[in-house]
Amino acid sequence: MSGFTAVAKVGDIPDGQGVAYPLNGRMVAVFNEGGQYHAIDDFCPHMGASLAGGAVQNGIVTCPWHAWRFSVCDGTWCDNPTMGIDSFEVRLEGDEIQVRVTQQSTDSVDGNDV
């Protein structure tokens, strides 16, 4: 088994936006930036806002509540690059956008350390 799950069809996520999907007990934000798809944890570690609802520009999503910024490519927290949230592998199979969700990383920001 590949571990990938189809979450949407190509074209379902507008360019420059994200959509949150429940996958394996987690919420995952999938972003479309110029036809490239990226997936990270949906919840901002600061106060739990949905990152899928944040503004995306130049590969960075800004949390809609308190403006924390994360790379949509790898989950790096832009204001402290030594920390971040989980990112997930994305692939296209035909017209499906598929995401592989792994177990939660132990080195992610968890809100209690910040």
Contacts in CASP RR format, 6 or more apart in sequence:
PFRMAT RR
TARGET T0000
AUTHOR 0000-0000-0000
METHOD contacts of the structure
MODEL  1
MSGFTAVAKVGDIPDGQGVAYPLNGRMVAVFNEGGQYHAIDDFCPHMGAS
LAGGAVQNGIVTCPWHAWRFSVCDGTWCDNPTMGIDSFEVRLEGDEIQVR
VTQQSTDSVDGNDV
2 100 0 8 1.000
3 100 0 8 1.000
3 101 0 8 1.000
4 89 0 8 1.000
4 91 0 8 1.000
4 93 0 8 1.000
4 98 0 8 1.000
4 99 0 8 1.000
4 100 0 8 1.000
5 23 0 8 1.000
5 24 0 8 1.000
5 98 0 8 1.000
5 99 0 8 1.000
5 100 0 8 1.000
5 101 0 8 1.000
6 93 0 8 1.000
6 96 0 8 1.000
6 97 0 8 1.000
6 98 0 8 1.000
7 21 0 8 1.000
7 23 0 8 1.000
7 28 0 8 1.000
7 30 0 8 1.000
7 97 0 8 1.000
7 98 0 8 1.000
7 99 0 8 1.000
8 19 0 8 1.000
8 21 0 8 1.000
8 30 0 8 1.000
8 96 0 8 1.000
8 97 0 8 1.000
9 95 0 8 1.000
9 96 0 8 1.000
9 97 0 8 1.000
10 92 0 8 1.000
10 94 0 8 1.000
10 95 0 8 1.000
10 96 0 8 1.000
10 97 0 8 1.000
11 32 0 8 1.000
12 19 0 8 1.000
12 97 0 8 1.000
13 19 0 8 1.000
13 30 0 8 1.000
13 31 0 8 1.000
13 32 0 8 1.000
13 37 0 8 1.000
13 97 0 8 1.000
14 32 0 8 1.000
15 32 0 8 1.000
15 33 0 8 1.000
15 34 0 8 1.000
15 35 0 8 1.000
16 31 0 8 1.000
16 32 0 8 1.000
16 33 0 8 1.000
16 34 0 8 1.000
16 56 0 8 1.000
16 57 0 8 1.000
17 31 0 8 1.000
17 32 0 8 1.000
17 52 0 8 1.000
17 53 0 8 1.000
17 56 0 8 1.000
18 29 0 8 1.000
18 30 0 8 1.000
18 31 0 8 1.000
18 32 0 8 1.000
18 52 0 8 1.000
18 53 0 8 1.000
18 54 0 8 1.000
18 56 0 8 1.000
18 61 0 8 1.000
19 29 0 8 1.000
19 30 0 8 1.000
19 52 0 8 1.000
20 27 0 8 1.000
20 28 0 8 1.000
20 29 0 8 1.000
20 30 0 8 1.000
20 42 0 8 1.000
20 50 0 8 1.000
20 51 0 8 1.000
20 52 0 8 1.000
20 53 0 8 1.000
21 27 0 8 1.000
21 28 0 8 1.000
21 30 0 8 1.000
21 99 0 8 1.000
22 28 0 8 1.000
23 99 0 8 1.000
23 101 0 8 1.000
24 101 0 8 1.000
26 41 0 8 1.000
26 42 0 8 1.000
26 101 0 8 1.000
26 104 0 8 1.000
27 41 0 8 1.000
27 42 0 8 1.000
27 43 0 8 1.000
27 50 0 8 1.000
28 39 0 8 1.000
28 40 0 8 1.000
28 41 0 8 1.000
28 42 0 8 1.000
28 88 0 8 1.000
28 99 0 8 1.000
28 101 0 8 1.000
29 39 0 8 1.000
29 40 0 8 1.000
29 41 0 8 1.000
29 42 0 8 1.000
29 50 0 8 1.000
29 51 0 8 1.000
29 52 0 8 1.000
29 53 0 8 1.000
29 61 0 8 1.000
29 72 0 8 1.000
30 37 0 8 1.000
30 38 0 8 1.000
30 39 0 8 1.000
30 52 0 8 1.000
30 90 0 8 1.000
30 97 0 8 1.000
30 99 0 8 1.000
31 37 0 8 1.000
31 38 0 8 1.000
31 39 0 8 1.000
31 40 0 8 1.000
31 52 0 8 1.000
31 56 0 8 1.000
31 59 0 8 1.000
31 61 0 8 1.000
31 72 0 8 1.000
33 56 0 8 1.000
33 59 0 8 1.000
33 72 0 8 1.000
37 90 0 8 1.000
37 92 0 8 1.000
37 97 0 8 1.000
38 59 0 8 1.000
38 72 0 8 1.000
38 73 0 8 1.000
38 87 0 8 1.000
38 90 0 8 1.000
39 87 0 8 1.000
39 88 0 8 1.000
39 89 0 8 1.000
39 90 0 8 1.000
39 99 0 8 1.000
40 51 0 8 1.000
40 61 0 8 1.000
40 70 0 8 1.000
40 71 0 8 1.000
40 72 0 8 1.000
40 74 0 8 1.000
40 75 0 8 1.000
40 85 0 8 1.000
40 86 0 8 1.000
40 87 0 8 1.000
40 88 0 8 1.000
41 51 0 8 1.000
41 75 0 8 1.000
41 85 0 8 1.000
41 86 0 8 1.000
41 87 0 8 1.000
41 108 0 8 1.000
42 50 0 8 1.000
42 51 0 8 1.000
42 52 0 8 1.000
43 49 0 8 1.000
43 50 0 8 1.000
43 51 0 8 1.000
43 85 0 8 1.000
44 50 0 8 1.000
44 51 0 8 1.000
44 63 0 8 1.000
44 65 0 8 1.000
44 66 0 8 1.000
44 68 0 8 1.000
44 70 0 8 1.000
45 68 0 8 1.000
45 84 0 8 1.000
45 85 0 8 1.000
45 108 0 8 1.000
45 109 0 8 1.000
45 110 0 8 1.000
45 111 0 8 1.000
45 114 0 8 1.000
46 63 0 8 1.000
46 65 0 8 1.000
46 66 0 8 1.000
46 68 0 8 1.000
46 111 0 8 1.000
46 114 0 8 1.000
47 65 0 8 1.000
47 66 0 8 1.000
48 65 0 8 1.000
49 63 0 8 1.000
49 64 0 8 1.000
49 65 0 8 1.000
49 66 0 8 1.000
50 64 0 8 1.000
51 61 0 8 1.000
51 63 0 8 1.000
51 70 0 8 1.000
53 64 0 8 1.000
54 61 0 8 1.000
54 62 0 8 1.000
54 63 0 8 1.000
54 64 0 8 1.000
55 61 0 8 1.000
55 62 0 8 1.000
55 64 0 8 1.000
56 62 0 8 1.000
56 72 0 8 1.000
59 71 0 8 1.000
59 72 0 8 1.000
59 73 0 8 1.000
60 69 0 8 1.000
60 70 0 8 1.000
60 71 0 8 1.000
60 72 0 8 1.000
60 78 0 8 1.000
61 69 0 8 1.000
61 70 0 8 1.000
61 72 0 8 1.000
62 68 0 8 1.000
62 69 0 8 1.000
63 69 0 8 1.000
63 70 0 8 1.000
68 77 0 8 1.000
68 79 0 8 1.000
69 77 0 8 1.000
69 78 0 8 1.000
69 79 0 8 1.000
70 76 0 8 1.000
70 77 0 8 1.000
70 78 0 8 1.000
70 84 0 8 1.000
70 85 0 8 1.000
71 78 0 8 1.000
71 87 0 8 1.000
73 87 0 8 1.000
74 87 0 8 1.000
75 84 0 8 1.000
75 85 0 8 1.000
75 86 0 8 1.000
75 87 0 8 1.000
76 83 0 8 1.000
76 84 0 8 1.000
77 83 0 8 1.000
77 84 0 8 1.000
77 85 0 8 1.000
77 109 0 8 1.000
83 107 0 8 1.000
83 108 0 8 1.000
83 109 0 8 1.000
83 113 0 8 1.000
83 114 0 8 1.000
84 108 0 8 1.000
84 109 0 8 1.000
85 108 0 8 1.000
85 109 0 8 1.000
86 102 0 8 1.000
86 104 0 8 1.000
86 105 0 8 1.000
86 108 0 8 1.000
88 99 0 8 1.000
88 100 0 8 1.000
88 101 0 8 1.000
88 102 0 8 1.000
89 99 0 8 1.000
89 100 0 8 1.000
90 97 0 8 1.000
90 98 0 8 1.000
90 99 0 8 1.000
90 100 0 8 1.000
91 98 0 8 1.000
91 100 0 8 1.000
92 98 0 8 1.000
END
